[in-house]
């Protein structure tokens, strides 16, 4: 038998604030990646496009995973 532990309101609020901070950092990282990649591409260096795309996709997947965790926490 699995015993499901429910979080109190204060614990859920702390977890949500922590996840929100991580999401903000990841979004800022993605914006920085976009600006740096566009700057390099317009400067004639096309070698950074694919690695930046891979890093951006990883950030997106991390954000998606955090969102799924929030939905699972509410159940």
Protein Blocks (a to p, Z undefined) as FASTA:
>chain_A
ZZdddddfklmmmmmmmmmmmmmmmmmmmmmmmmmmmmmmmnopaklmmmmmmmmmmmmm
mmmmmmmmmmmmmZZ
